[in-house]
Amino acid sequence: MNRPIIDMDQIKQLKIQLTEFMMMYKFALDEMETRITILQEEFELLQDYSPIEHVKTRLKSPESIFNKVIRKNMKADLQQIKETINDIAGIRITCAFVSDIYKLEEMLRKQTDMEVLSVKDYIKKPKDNGYRSLHMIIRVPVYTSSKQGHICVEVQIRTIAMDFWASLEHKIFYKYERNVPVHLLEELTEASHSAAALDHKMEKLHLEMIEVKQQHSSEKNLSEIKLDQLRLNNETFKIPQKLIEQLQQLPDK
């Protein structure tokens, strides 16, 4: 039996194409992660609070992508894959409170050089198994030395309680190879309800904390506030008194 002739030049070209394909998704993730980090630092510097607790990125392997292509009965065409499969690059953002999720969604929508293609709100309408999270498909601009493109990134935003439940559910399904006993499925659903109740209670506490903080700030003596200092990158900078005086004389914008 004759073996097929291997065209090394063709294989090298295919490898370059696949590398460029995966590279663009990696860069799209880098871009999204940088934007999230900027939002996080902005809140920490200006408000002493950030709605973002944790950020985790994930890039599907070529094998995982190809398996999905087979399941969808698609051709192994990179352009078609780009247009059809939107979760090759993924980023998961964990927040402390449900209100933070929608606050972050709004901030991402305001970045007009990115395009929000779709939003699935599994918080207001959870999946049947109890899964809760906010999913966004965002088209992110990516620029390299030779080309530019717009790459889809799946963004999942959830609370710590939602993330804990989703992680537990994934481990159970993996352990039982998706054949999970009925009683465990029922307990998972009950746990989801408990997680939702916890989120609701934590949200209530969060609102009460905001009220207390605002009241404390209004009662705080001006002498206690260090108006001549600012902090960036864990460094304290002294603001010259003359600069403060000049800034005070500028008209309000």
Helices and strands as residue ranges (DSSP letters): H 8-47, E 52-59, H 62-71, H 78-84, E 89-95, H 98-109, E 115-121, E 134-143, E 148-159, H 160-175, H 182-219, G 222-224, E 229-232, E 235-238, H 241-249
